[in-house]
Amino acid sequence: MIDTTALFRMPPGVETRWASPENPSGARGAGGAANGGRKGSASLPMAAGSRRVMAEVAQTSGTIRRIWVTVSDRSPLMLRSLRLDIFWDGSPTSAVSAPLGDFFGTGLGRQVAFQSACFSSPEGRSFNCCLPMPFRTGMRVVITNESAKDLEHLYYDVDYTIGDRHDDDMLYLHAHWRRERRTTLQRDYEFLPTIRGRGRFLGLNVGVIADQGSNLRTWWGEGEFKAYIDGDRELPTLCGTGTEDYIGTAWELGRFDHLYQGCHLADHQAMRFCFYRYHIPDPVYFQRDLRVSMQQMGNFGPTFKAELIAAGRPVVIAGPERLPLSQSTAVHGLLERQDDWSSCAYVYLDRAGNDLPVLADVAERTAGLTGDVDP
């Protein structure tokens, strides 16, 4: 993944900067001045409703190389309430717009230790991103506390270079978060609504809260991944064979974290799962437009079939006719499902802004995360 020859080459005119609470502007010779240089500003408070610029440069090219963050309140509600926005080249709309935890691969606000090629949390209490994020004329990284609680400590580093020479085929990083608290029967969940331009779909991380009320503890992940590329409408060019298949495993999900694929939360008791897939060795390119989705299907076996029918659950066999399970003679098969899905999708695009839907409000992002019963 790493070009090792780049480790001993010095690109002309490129300089390194770090933005942190000890040097918010990243200015040369301006770090660590508070308290006489004795760690006087290692973190910053964030009052409820407040907004901070974590890093900003203008009138220069560059590349964000790494972002590290930790916060004093790592509860699911806070991780979904802290909002991260990143702007490129003076664009009025952010290219990255996501809850802090989800952007860094922590779905459902549930921190666990993991490592992937793009994100990591070494001990389950920090957030690291090493995705390169190039820009041509400037960047701005903003965090907003949209919760009703004050945050005592925000620690961060935004490590970047300035003066990078980017070729004409350079692409900007975009990230889009969305959630459906109850997906629609026989309608695919969209990770990425149609985005226009030329680029590369990098991948996604996903959180699922399976609906045990309707489906008991049946398996939820049989839907096929679909990528509609360059004018695809009814049928996609790229189509997988099942949810767990898409992330490189099979027969439901256990806990694992690999470079490009993983399931770093597999809570079979609460039926909550977080998984990721990054298309680094298998790039997904598009020339005009892209839409990415996942079917909403699960399965049943003879034991669960009897339990579902006995409990009077209104489940139906997968298929256009929506045949009730009680009318099927099959002892196992596929079910249409409705569950709680949320996701953060990553894409490199040939423009600084996008026309994707705006980030959902904090109430929608946080509902049901702590086990409360939703209306």
C-alpha positions in Angstrom: 0.0 0.0 0.0 2.9 2.4 0.8 5.3 3.5 -1.9 8.5 2.8 0.1 10.6 4.8 -2.4 8.7 7.9 -1.4 10.2 7.6 2.1 13.6 8.8 1.0 12.6 11.4 -1.6 12.2 15.1 -0.8 9.4 16.8 -2.8 10.5 20.3 -3.8 8.8 23.1 -2.0 6.7 21.0 0.4 6.5 21.9 4.1 5.0 20.0 7.1 2.5 21.6 9.4 0.5 20.3 12.4 -2.6 22.0 13.7 -3.5 21.3 17.3 -4.7 23.1 20.4 -1.1 24.0 21.1 -0.8 25.6 17.6 -4.3 26.1 16.1 -3.0 27.9 13.0 -0.2 25.5 12.3 2.1 28.5 11.9 5.8 28.1 11.7 7.5 28.6 15.1 4.2 29.1 17.0 3.6 25.7 18.8 3.5 25.1 22.5 3.6 28.7 23.6 0.9 28.5 26.3 1.9 28.4 30.0 5.5 29.2 29.2 5.8 26.2 26.9 4.8 23.8 29.6 1.8 22.0 28.0 -0.5 24.8 28.6 -3.1 24.1 25.8 -3.2 20.3 25.2 -7.0 20.3 24.8 -9.9 22.7 24.3 -13.4 22.7 25.8 -16.4 22.8 23.6 -19.6 24.2 25.0 -22.9 22.8 23.8 -23.7 24.3 20.5 -20.2 25.7 19.9 -18.0 25.3 16.8 -14.3 25.2 16.3 -12.0 25.4 13.3 -9.5 22.6 13.9 -7.3 23.4 10.9 -7.3 26.0 8.1 -5.0 27.1 5.3 -5.6 29.3 2.3 -3.9 30.3 -0.9 -1.8 27.2 -1.1 -2.0 23.6 -2.2 -1.5 20.8 0.2 -2.6 17.4 1.6 -4.0 16.4 4.9 -2.0 13.3 5.8 -3.4 12.3 9.2 -6.1 13.3 11.7 -6.1 12.1 15.3 -8.8 13.0 17.8 -9.9 12.0 21.3 -12.5 13.5 23.6 -13.3 13.3 27.3 -16.9 12.1 26.6 -16.9 9.0 24.3 -20.6 8.1 24.9 -22.6 7.0 21.9 -24.7 10.2 22.2 -21.6 12.5 22.1 -19.9 10.6 19.3 -23.0 11.0 17.2 -23.6 14.6 18.3 -20.1 15.9 17.4 -20.2 16.9 13.8 -17.1 16.9 11.5 -17.1 19.1 8.3 -14.2 19.5 5.9 -14.2 22.1 3.1 -11.9 22.2 0.1 -10.7 25.1 -2.0 -13.1 27.7 -0.6 -16.2 25.7 -1.4 -19.3 26.9 0.5 -20.5 23.3 1.0 -18.5 20.7 3.0 -17.2 17.7 1.1 -17.0 15.7 4.4 -20.0 15.9 6.7 -20.5 13.2 9.3 -20.8 12.5 13.0 -17.3 12.3 14.5 -17.4 8.7 15.5 -18.9 7.4 12.2 -16.4 9.3 10.1 -13.5 7.5 11.9 -15.1 4.1 11.5 -16.9 3.9 14.9 -20.4 3.0 14.0 -23.4 3.2 16.4 -21.2 5.2 18.8 -19.7 2.0 20.1 -15.9 2.3 20.4 -13.8 -0.8 20.1 -10.1 -1.3 19.4 -9.5 -2.0 15.7 -7.2 -1.3 12.8 -7.9 -0.9 9.1 -6.0 0.6 6.2 -7.9 3.9 6.6 -8.9 4.2 10.2 -7.9 2.9 13.6 -8.5 3.1 17.3 -5.6 1.3 19.0 -7.2 0.8 22.4 -10.8 1.8 21.7 -10.4 5.4 23.0 -9.1 7.5 20.2 -9.8 8.2 16.5 -7.2 8.0 13.7 -7.6 8.6 10.0 -4.7 8.2 7.5 -6.6 8.8 4.3 -4.7 11.3 2.1 -6.9 14.4 1.5 -5.3 16.7 -1.2 -6.4 20.2 -2.0 -5.4 22.9 -4.5 -6.0 26.3 -2.9 -7.0 25.6 0.7 -8.8 23.6 3.3 -10.8 24.0 6.5 -11.6 21.3 9.1 -14.5 22.2 11.5 -16.0 20.4 14.5 -19.3 21.3 16.0 -20.8 20.2 19.3 -24.5 19.7 18.4 -25.3 18.0 21.7 -27.0 19.6 24.7 -23.9 18.9 26.9 -20.6 20.7 27.3 -17.5 18.7 26.2 -14.7 19.3 28.7 -11.8 18.2 26.5 -11.2 18.0 22.8 -7.7 16.8 21.8 -6.6 16.7 18.2 -3.9 16.8 15.6 -4.4 17.6 12.0 -1.2 16.7 10.2 -0.7 18.2 6.7 1.7 19.4 4.1 1.6 22.6 2.1 3.1 23.3 -1.3 2.3 19.8 -2.8 2.2 19.7 -6.6 -1.0 17.9 -7.6 -1.6 16.6 -11.1 -4.7 17.4 -13.1 -6.3 14.1 -12.2 -6.3 14.8 -8.5 -9.5 14.0 -6.6 -11.0 15.4 -3.4 -12.2 13.2 -0.5 -15.9 13.3 0.2 -17.8 11.5 3.0 -21.5 11.2 3.3 -23.4 9.9 6.4 -27.0 8.8 6.5 -29.4 6.7 8.5 -32.8 5.0 8.1 -34.1 4.0 11.5 -36.5 1.6 9.7 -35.7 0.7 6.2 -38.5 0.4 3.7 -39.8 -3.1 2.7 -38.3 -4.2 -0.6 -36.4 -0.9 -1.1 -32.6 -1.0 -1.0 -30.8 1.1 1.6 -28.7 3.8 -0.1 -25.2 4.2 1.2 -24.6 6.9 -1.4 -27.4 8.7 -3.3 -26.5 9.5 -6.9 -23.3 11.6 -6.9 -22.3 13.3 -10.2 -18.8 13.7 -11.5 -15.8 11.5 -12.1 -14.1 9.7 -9.3 -13.5 6.6 -7.2 -15.7 5.0 -4.6 -13.4 4.2 -1.7 -15.8 2.3 0.5 -17.9 2.6 3.7 -18.5 1.7 7.3 -21.9 0.6 8.4 -23.9 0.2 11.6 -27.0 -2.1 11.9 -29.5 -2.4 14.7 -31.5 -5.5 13.8 -35.2 -5.4 14.5 -35.8 -8.3 16.9 -39.4 -7.2 17.6 -40.5 -8.1 14.0 -37.9 -10.7 13.1 -36.8 -12.2 16.5 -33.1 -13.2 16.2 -33.1 -14.2 12.6 -30.1 -13.3 10.5 -30.5 -9.9 8.8 -27.6 -9.8 6.4 -28.5 -11.5 3.1 -28.9 -8.4 0.9 -26.7 -7.9 -2.1 -24.4 -4.9 -2.4 -25.0 -2.9 -5.6 -23.1 -0.1 -7.3 -24.9 1.7 -10.2 -22.2 3.3 -12.4 -22.4 5.8 -15.3 -26.0 5.7 -16.2 -27.1 2.4 -14.7 -30.8 2.6 -13.8 -32.8 -0.6 -13.1 -29.9 -2.9 -12.8 -26.3 -2.2 -11.4 -23.0 -3.0 -13.1 -21.5 -4.2 -9.8 -23.6 -6.7 -7.7 -22.4 -8.8 -4.8 -23.8 -12.0 -3.4 -24.7 -11.1 0.2 -23.9 -8.7 3.0 -21.3 -10.7 4.8 -19.9 -11.8 1.5 -19.3 -8.2 0.6 -16.9 -7.8 3.5 -15.0 -10.9 2.6 -16.4 -13.4 5.1 -19.4 -15.8 5.0 -22.2 -17.4 7.0 -23.1 -14.4 9.2 -20.7 -12.2 11.0 -18.2 -12.6 13.9 -15.6 -10.1 15.2 -12.6 -9.4 13.0 -10.6 -6.3 11.7 -8.5 -6.6 8.6 -6.9 -3.9 6.4 -9.7 -3.6 3.9 -12.6 -5.4 5.5 -13.9 -6.1 9.0 -16.7 -6.5 11.5 -15.3 -4.7 14.5 -18.6 -5.0 16.5 -20.6 -8.2 16.5 -23.0 -8.1 19.4 -25.3 -11.1 18.8 -27.1 -10.5 22.1 -28.2 -6.9 21.3 -28.2 -7.7 17.5 -26.0 -4.7 16.8 -23.2 -4.9 14.2 -20.6 -2.5 12.7 -18.6 -3.5 9.7 -16.5 -1.9 7.0 -15.2 -2.4 3.4 -12.5 -0.3 1.6 -12.0 -0.7 -2.1 -8.2 -0.2 -2.1 -7.0 -3.3 -3.9 -10.1 -3.4 -6.0 -10.9 0.2 -7.1 -14.4 1.2 -8.1 -14.1 3.9 -10.7 -16.9 6.0 -12.3 -16.8 8.6 -15.1 -20.2 10.3 -14.8 -22.2 9.3 -11.8 -22.5 6.7 -9.0 -25.1 5.3 -6.7 -24.4 2.6 -4.0 -26.9 0.5 -2.1 -27.6 -2.7 -0.2 -30.7 -4.9 -0.4 -32.7 -5.4 2.8 -33.0 -9.2 3.2 -32.4 -11.8 5.8 -33.0 -15.6 6.1 -34.8 -18.2 8.2 -34.4 -21.8 9.0 -37.0 -24.3 10.3 -36.6 -23.4 14.0 -37.0 -19.7 13.4 -39.8 -20.2 10.9 -41.9 -22.0 13.5 -41.1 -19.3 16.1 -42.0 -16.5 13.8 -45.3 -18.0 12.8 -46.2 -18.9 16.4 -45.4 -15.3 17.5 -47.6 -13.9 14.7 -44.8 -11.9 13.2 -45.9 -10.2 9.9 -42.8 -11.3 7.9 -42.8 -12.2 4.2 -40.8 -14.3 1.9 -38.3 -12.4 -0.3 -39.8 -11.9 -3.8 -42.1 -9.6 -5.7 -45.3 -11.3 -4.5 -44.6 -10.7 -0.7 -45.9 -14.2 0.2 -46.5 -14.4 4.0 -44.1 -16.8 5.7 -47.0 -18.8 7.1 -48.1 -19.6 3.5 -44.7 -20.9 2.4 -43.8 -24.6 2.4 -40.1 -23.9 2.4 -38.2 -24.9 5.6 -35.5 -22.2 5.0 -35.2 -19.2 2.7 -34.9 -15.5 2.3 -37.1 -12.9 4.2 -37.8 -9.3 3.3 -36.6 -7.1 6.3 -36.8 -3.7 7.8 -34.0 -2.7 10.2 -32.1 0.3 11.5 -29.2 1.0 9.1 -26.6 3.9 9.3 -23.5 4.4 7.2 -20.6 6.6 6.3 -19.6 6.3 2.6 -16.3 7.7 1.2 -15.6 8.8 -2.3 -12.9 10.6 -4.1 -14.5 13.1 -6.6 -13.2 15.5 -9.2 -14.8 18.6 -7.6 -14.5 20.3 -4.2 -18.2 20.4 -3.4 -21.2 18.0 -3.9 -24.9 18.1 -4.0 -25.6 15.3 -1.6 -28.3 15.6 1.0 -27.3 17.6 4.1 -26.4 15.8 7.3 -29.4 14.7 9.4 -30.1 16.6 12.6 -28.7 15.4 15.9 -32.0 14.0 17.1 -32.2 11.7 14.1 -28.6 10.7 14.4 -28.8 9.7 18.1 -32.3 8.2 18.5 -32.2 4.6 19.9 -28.4 4.4 20.3 -28.4 3.7 24.0 -31.0 0.9 23.9 -34.1 3.1 24.5 -37.3 1.9 22.8 -38.2 4.1 19.8 -41.8 5.1 19.2 
